[in-house]
């Protein structure tokens, strides 16, 4: 299903998690990144964990204003052959070919090593991001509301420097 671009069922995902967390390296806990994405998935996860008298003990919400996400994501360009990443508006990640006042395009965004045109991933456009953000606000934000009554939601300002974000996450994990 995944190879053809389809989504696997929530039941299958929860069963995969159920099997995986039985492994020795999960005995002291585990981190799920990007799951659950809906309240239905959260309820399924809670039920599965309750079967073994376990529960979700912490939920971390990395918060970034939509406008900043748009700038960060829509400015990403990659060199497809090598995977090198660039950014149209962050000086230390701009390709040498993008001159002051240039609009980022395949003509102005060239790989520093090969001079080949860079590309944007299809999901890094404003249209795609807008749809993703709408889905996030409609489906994923309510997951936080699901876990807030248990007092296990911690919000992290992810608009700051990456080392500060990581320090905040580390502090949460080490509790």
N, C-alpha and C positions, 0 to 999 in steps of 0.2 A: 504494500500500500504506500509506504513512504517513498519508495523508489519512483513511483509514478506521480509523486507530488501530493498525494492524498494525506489526510490526517487519520491517525489511528484512533480507535475509540478510547474514551476516558477509562472504561473498564480495563482495557488492555494495558494502558499506562499505569494505572493503580496496581494491577497485578505484577507488572514488571518491577515497580518500586517495592512491592511486598516481597518478591523473591530476592531482590538485590539487597535489601536492608538486613537480610538474614546472615549475610557474609560477615566474617570476623572484623573487617575494617569498619563496620558500621555499629559495632557493639556499644561504643561510647557516644554514638550520635551520627548524624549525617546532615548534609545540606542539600536542599532541592533548589535549583536555580531555574526560575521561570515556571514553576509548578507549585501550587495550582494557579491557573489563570482565570478560573471562574468560581463562583460560589458553589456550584454543583460539584466541581472537582474537589473543592475544599471539603465539602461534606463527605464525599466518597473517601477522601484521604483520612478524614477524622474517623470514619467508621472502620476502615481497614486497620488503622493504628489501635483503635479501641479493642479490637479482637485480641491483641496481645498486651492489653492494658498499658498502651503507650499513647502519647498525644503530641501534637505540635507544641513545642516549648518556646519558640521564638520566630517571629516574622519580621524581616527587615525590609523596609520600603525605601529604596533609593529615589529621592525626590529631586527632580530637575524641572524647572519651568518649561512649558511647551516651546516657548520661543527659543530658549537656549538649546533644547533638543534639536529643534529645526536647524539652527545654525551649525551645531556639531555634526549632525547626521547628513544634512544636505550638502555640507562642504567636503565630505569624504570622497576621495578619488583613489583608485588603485591601478597599479600596473599589473594587468592580468597574468602575464607570463611568470612574474616573480613573486607576486603577492605584496610587493612594497606598497605602503600606504602613504597618502599625502592628504593635505587639507588646504582648501582654497583660502581660508581666512586666518589660520593660525601660523604666524611667521616661521616658527621652527620646523613646520611640516609642509610649507609651501614648496612646490617645485621651482627650480631656478627659472623655468620658462615663463612663469606667470609674473608679468611685470605690473608695476603699480598702475591701477586704473583699468587693467584688462578684466574682461568678463571671463570667468572660468568656462572653458569649452575644450573639446578634443584637440583643437588647434593651439590653445594656450596652456593646456595642462599636459606636459610631457615628462616622461620618466627622466630623472637626473642622470641615470647610468646609460640608458640606451637611446634616449631621445624619442622613444615610441610614445604614441598617444596614450594617455590614461583614460580610464573609464569609470563611470559611476555605476554601482549596482542598481538594478531596477527598483529595489526597495529603499534606496537612498534619495528618492525624489520627493519634492514637497507633496505631491498628490498621494504617493504611497504612504508617506509618513503621516499625513493628515488622516488617512483611513486607519492606520495602525493606532494613532492616538485616540481616535474616536472609540475604537474597539477597546483600548486599554481603559479609558475612562468609564465606559459602559459595563465592561465585564470584569476587569481586574481590580479596579479600585474597590468595588464591593467586597472583594476577598478580605481586604483590610478591615472593613466594617464587621465581617464575620468573626475575625479573630480579636478585635478590640475589646469586647466584653471580658475576655480571658486575661487582658492586660499583657499580652505578649507581642504587641506591635511596637516596633521602634522605627522611627523615621530618621533617615540620614540625609542631610543636605549634600546631594551629589553634584551641586553646581560649583563646588570649590575644587581646589587642586586635588589630583588623584591620591597623593600621599595622605592628605587629610581625610578623604573619604575612606581609604583603607584603614587608617587609624581608628576611625569611628566604628567600622565593621569589626575590626579586631577586638575592640573593647566590648562589643556586644557578644561576640563569640566566646570570649574568655570569662563571661559572667558565670 
